[in-house]
Amino acid sequence: MKNNIEQLRTKLEEKGIDAIVLTSPVSHKYFTRFDNGDATLLITKDNAYAYEDFRYTEVANKMLSGIFTVIQPEKPISSYINEVIEKEGIKKLGIENYDLSLFIYEKFIKKLNAEYVNVDSMISDMREVKAPYEIEKIAIAQEITDAAFSHILKIIKPTMTENDVAAELEYFMRKNGAQDKSFETIAVSGKKSSMPHGVPSDTKLEKGFLTMDFGALYDGYHADMTRTVCIGKATKEMKDLYNTVLRAQLSALEYIKDGLVCASVDKVARDIIDEKYEGCFGHSLGHGVGLEIHEEPRLSQKCDKILQIGNVVTVEPGIYVAGKFGCRIEDMVLIKEGGIRNFTKSPKELIEIY
């Protein structure tokens, strides 16, 4: 926590910004290590303030003692911050524009007596490189996710619906240590597997591909994985498609490392798919994962960022033949010195059920 704050202060000084107001739940979690979706932080060159309502003041006082001054507001928060602005001579104030609603701006931000500077990229850049404690939480989230996949393979039946599969995955994760699901679980079968973000329904599982994209949330940190299995026996056409996706993913995993341009990793997988299925891989190869399910950096065709040690990204090529079927295979990896650490342990060979 303290290291994050000191790093932030260094970046503010480099930009000539006197202080920063943080209003997003994600930033609150990042700088305090506990969840409160309705709080405001003020960090200046010498002090740090946490404006926490009554529901959270007890835990805030325990967790933030010695680092933040915890205040339970009895008047508008803007009044407290303006007092600090005057006392510490703050001229430039960093503000998070991302997720800032017009309501909050009009009610709160607009009333602050300082010049505003957008610091979204500053916070995003900090969060791209994960600290050891963050890596451990992501690893635990993925362990739960892998266990859920092993579980679902044992209980899938032709009489189940897509919603049954999604609910079983989510229930298992919650029963085995997850705080929640990382995002809305995808479990789509048959022709619907051609939809990368298809929505599960109460229809029974169709023969053919069943794509499951899901993840556990653990102490605020997300996991993300996709596995595609086959209900019944796969045709030669389905096997060819699946093996192309698998080859694209394995090639990207072998290639990816620090120092590479993100777009170059996407290209490795995309070139393999486009040889036979041009136009059927419509999304990017991957994205950052952490306190949010989609973070920077992006493994996309347009991303010119350089991968760094400490990045956590997904590698998830897919092929989607509209009206027919589709397949995606996704792992989540840490960029580390000399290569990667793959958090995802679930098998990737084509599994045929019934």
C-alpha positions in Angstrom: 0.0 0.0 0.0 2.7 2.5 1.1 4.9 1.6 -1.9 1.9 2.4 -4.3 1.4 5.8 -2.7 5.1 6.7 -2.8 5.3 5.7 -6.4 2.2 7.8 -7.1 3.7 10.8 -5.4 6.9 10.5 -7.5 4.8 10.5 -10.7 2.8 13.5 -9.5 5.9 15.4 -8.8 7.3 14.6 -12.3 4.1 16.0 -13.8 4.0 19.1 -11.6 0.8 18.0 -9.9 0.4 18.9 -6.3 -2.2 16.4 -5.2 -4.7 13.8 -6.5 -8.3 13.0 -5.8 -9.3 9.3 -6.4 -13.0 8.5 -6.7 -13.1 5.1 -8.5 -13.6 1.9 -6.5 -10.7 0.3 -8.3 -8.3 3.0 -7.3 -9.6 2.8 -3.7 -8.8 -0.9 -3.7 -5.4 -0.4 -5.3 -4.2 2.3 -2.8 -5.9 0.9 0.4 -6.2 -2.8 -0.3 -9.8 -3.0 0.8 -13.1 -2.6 -1.1 -15.3 0.5 -0.7 -17.3 1.6 -3.7 -18.4 4.8 -2.1 -15.3 6.6 -0.8 -12.8 9.3 -1.8 -9.1 9.5 -1.4 -7.0 12.6 -1.4 -3.2 12.2 -1.6 -0.9 15.2 -1.4 2.9 15.5 -1.3 3.0 15.1 2.5 -0.4 13.7 3.6 -3.1 11.2 2.6 -6.8 11.3 3.5 -9.5 8.7 3.2 -13.1 10.0 3.3 -15.0 6.9 4.4 -18.7 6.7 5.4 -19.9 5.2 8.6 -20.2 1.7 7.1 -16.5 1.5 6.5 -14.8 3.7 9.1 -14.1 0.8 11.5 -12.2 -1.3 9.0 -10.6 1.8 7.5 -9.2 2.9 10.8 -7.7 -0.5 11.4 -6.2 -1.0 7.9 -5.1 2.6 7.1 -3.7 3.7 10.4 -0.4 5.5 10.0 -0.8 5.9 6.3 -4.2 7.7 5.8 -6.1 10.1 8.0 -9.5 8.6 8.0 -12.4 11.0 8.0 -16.1 10.2 8.4 -17.7 13.2 6.5 -20.3 15.2 8.2 -20.5 17.8 5.4 -19.8 17.7 1.7 -16.4 16.1 0.9 -15.6 19.0 -1.3 -15.5 21.2 1.8 -12.9 19.0 3.4 -10.7 18.8 0.3 -10.9 22.6 -0.2 -9.6 23.1 3.3 -6.6 20.9 2.4 -6.2 22.7 -0.9 -5.9 26.1 1.0 -3.8 24.7 3.8 -1.2 23.0 1.6 -1.3 25.6 -1.3 -2.5 23.1 -3.9 -2.7 24.6 -7.4 -2.9 21.5 -9.7 -5.1 18.6 -8.7 -5.1 15.2 -10.5 -8.6 13.9 -11.3 -9.7 10.5 -12.6 -11.9 11.1 -15.7 -12.4 7.4 -16.3 -15.8 6.4 -14.9 -16.4 9.9 -13.6 -20.1 10.6 -14.0 -21.6 14.0 -14.8 -23.5 13.8 -11.5 -20.3 13.4 -9.5 -18.5 16.1 -11.5 -21.4 18.6 -10.9 -21.9 17.7 -7.3 -18.3 17.3 -6.2 -15.4 17.9 -8.6 -16.6 21.2 -10.0 -16.6 22.6 -6.5 -12.9 22.1 -5.8 -10.7 25.2 -5.8 -7.9 24.0 -8.0 -6.9 23.4 -11.6 -7.8 19.9 -12.8 -5.5 17.5 -14.6 -6.5 14.1 -16.0 -4.4 11.3 -14.5 -6.2 8.3 -15.9 -3.1 7.1 -17.8 -0.9 7.6 -14.8 -3.0 5.2 -12.7 -3.4 2.8 -15.5 0.3 2.7 -16.2 1.0 1.9 -12.5 -1.5 -0.9 -12.4 -0.1 -2.6 -15.5 2.9 -3.9 -13.6 1.7 -6.2 -10.9 3.4 -6.4 -7.4 4.2 -9.8 -5.9 1.1 -9.6 -3.6 -1.1 -9.0 -6.7 0.4 -11.8 -8.6 -0.3 -14.2 -5.7 -4.0 -13.2 -5.6 -4.3 -13.6 -9.4 -2.7 -17.1 -9.0 -5.2 -18.1 -6.4 -8.1 -16.8 -8.5 -6.9 -19.0 -11.4 -6.4 -22.0 -9.2 -10.1 -21.8 -8.2 -11.0 -21.3 -11.9 -9.0 -24.4 -13.0 -10.7 -26.4 -10.2 -14.1 -25.3 -11.5 -13.3 -26.6 -15.0 -12.2 -30.0 -13.6 -15.5 -30.1 -11.7 -17.7 -29.3 -14.6 -16.1 -32.0 -16.8 -17.3 -34.6 -14.3 -20.9 -33.5 -14.2 -21.8 -32.3 -17.7 -24.9 -34.2 -19.0 -26.8 -33.9 -22.3 -29.9 -33.0 -20.3 -28.2 -29.9 -18.8 -28.9 -26.4 -20.2 -26.3 -23.7 -20.9 -27.6 -21.9 -17.8 -27.1 -25.0 -15.7 -23.4 -25.1 -16.8 -22.9 -21.4 -16.0 -24.6 -21.7 -12.6 -22.6 -24.8 -11.7 -19.3 -23.1 -12.5 -20.2 -20.0 -10.5 -21.5 -22.0 -7.6 -18.4 -24.2 -7.4 -16.1 -21.1 -7.5 -18.0 -19.4 -4.7 -18.0 -22.6 -2.6 -14.2 -22.9 -3.1 -13.0 -19.5 -2.1 -14.0 -17.1 -4.7 -15.4 -13.7 -3.7 -17.6 -13.7 -6.8 -17.4 -14.5 -10.5 -15.0 -12.3 -12.5 -17.6 -11.4 -15.1 -20.8 -12.8 -16.6 -20.0 -16.5 -17.4 -20.2 -17.5 -21.0 -21.4 -21.1 -21.7 -22.7 -21.5 -25.2 -23.1 -24.7 -27.3 -23.7 -25.8 -30.8 -24.3 -23.0 -33.3 -24.1 -20.4 -30.5 -20.5 -21.2 -30.0 -19.8 -19.0 -33.1 -20.7 -16.0 -30.9 -17.6 -14.9 -29.0 -19.7 -13.4 -26.2 -22.8 -15.4 -26.5 -25.2 -15.4 -23.6 -26.2 -18.7 -21.9 -29.9 -19.7 -22.1 -32.3 -22.3 -20.8 -31.9 -24.4 -23.9 -30.4 -27.9 -23.5 -26.8 -28.3 -24.6 -26.5 -28.9 -28.4 -24.2 -31.4 -29.9 -20.9 -29.9 -31.0 -18.7 -27.3 -29.4 -19.4 -26.0 -25.9 -17.4 -22.9 -25.2 -17.0 -21.9 -21.5 -15.4 -18.5 -20.7 -15.3 -17.8 -16.9 -13.2 -16.8 -14.0 -13.1 -16.4 -10.2 -12.7 -13.1 -8.4 -10.4 -13.4 -5.3 -9.9 -10.4 -3.0 -10.6 -8.0 -5.8 -8.4 -9.8 -8.4 -9.7 -11.5 -11.5 -9.0 -14.8 -13.3 -10.0 -15.4 -16.9 -10.0 -18.6 -18.9 -11.8 -20.2 -21.8 -12.0 -23.9 -22.7 -14.0 -25.4 -25.6 -15.1 -29.0 -25.4 -17.3 -31.1 -27.7 -20.7 -32.6 -26.7 -20.6 -35.8 -28.7 -17.9 -36.7 -31.3 -16.2 -34.0 -33.2 -16.2 -34.1 -37.0 -13.0 -33.7 -39.0 -14.0 -30.1 -39.8 -14.4 -29.4 -36.1 -11.1 -31.0 -35.2 -9.3 -29.1 -37.9 -10.7 -25.8 -36.6 -9.9 -26.7 -32.9 -6.3 -27.7 -33.7 -5.8 -24.5 -35.6 -6.8 -22.4 -32.6 -4.6 -24.6 -30.4 -1.6 -24.2 -32.7 -2.2 -20.4 -32.8 -2.3 -20.2 -29.0 0.7 -22.4 -28.4 2.7 -20.4 -30.9 1.8 -17.1 -29.2 2.6 -18.5 -25.8 6.0 -19.7 -27.0 6.7 -16.3 -28.6 5.5 -13.9 -25.9 8.0 -12.2 -23.6 9.0 -8.8 -22.2 10.3 -6.2 -24.7 7.9 -7.2 -27.5 5.4 -4.9 -29.1 1.9 -6.1 -28.1 0.7 -6.1 -31.7 3.5 -8.5 -32.7 2.2 -11.2 -30.3 -1.3 -10.8 -31.8 0.2 -11.2 -35.3 1.8 -14.6 -34.5 -1.5 -16.1 -33.7 -3.5 -14.2 -36.3 -1.2 -15.2 -39.2 -1.8 -18.9 -38.3 -5.5 -18.5 -38.2 -5.8 -16.4 -41.3 -4.0 -19.0 -43.5 -7.3 -21.0 -43.5 -9.9 -19.0 -41.6 -9.3 -15.4 -42.7 -11.8 -13.0 -41.2 -13.0 -15.5 -38.5 -10.8 -14.1 -35.7 -12.5 -10.8 -35.0 -11.2 -9.8 -31.6 -7.8 -9.1 -30.2 -5.5 -11.9 -28.9 -5.7 -10.8 -25.3 -5.9 -8.1 -22.6 -4.4 -7.2 -19.3 -6.1 -8.6 -16.1 -6.0 -7.5 -12.5 -8.3 -5.4 -10.4 -10.4 -5.1 -13.6 -11.1 -8.0 -16.0 -10.0 -5.8 -19.0 -6.9 -3.7 -18.3 -3.9 -2.5 -20.2 -1.9 -3.7 -22.0 -3.9 -5.1 -24.9 -2.6 -7.8 -27.2 -4.3 -6.2 -30.2 -3.3 -5.4 -33.8 -3.3 -1.7 -32.9 -1.4 -1.7 -29.6 2.2 -0.4 -29.8 2.9 -0.8 -26.1 5.9 -2.8 -25.1 5.3 -5.8 -22.8 7.0 -5.4 -19.4 8.0 -7.8 -16.6 5.0 -7.8 -14.3 2.3 -7.6 -16.9 -0.5 -10.1 -16.6 -2.3 -10.8 -19.9 -4.6 -13.3 -21.5 -3.8 -15.2 -24.7 -7.1 -16.2 -26.3 -7.2 -16.8 -30.0 -10.5 -18.0 -31.5 -12.2 -19.0 -34.7 -15.9 -18.2 -35.2 -17.8 -19.5 -38.3 -21.1 -17.7 -38.2 -24.2 -19.9 -38.1 -22.0 -23.0 -37.7 -19.7 -23.2 -34.7 -16.7 -21.6 -33.0 -13.9 -22.2 -30.6 -11.7 -20.3 -28.2 -8.8 -21.3 -26.0 -7.6 -18.9 -23.3 -4.8 -18.9 -20.8 -3.7 -16.1 -18.4 0.0 -15.5 -18.1 2.5 -13.4 -16.2 5.4 -11.8 -18.1 8.5 -12.5 -16.1 12.2 -12.4 -16.6 13.2 -15.0 -19.2 9.7 -15.9 -20.3 6.2 -16.3 -18.8 4.4 -18.0 -15.9 1.2 -19.6 -17.2 -1.3 -19.4 -14.4 -3.7 -21.7 -16.3 -3.3 -25.4 -15.8 -6.4 -26.9 -17.4 -5.8 -29.3 -20.3 -6.1 -28.0 -23.8 -6.5 -31.2 -25.9 -9.9 -31.5 -27.5 -12.2 -33.2 -24.9 -15.3 -35.1 -26.3 -18.1 -35.7 -23.8 -20.6 -38.5 -24.7 
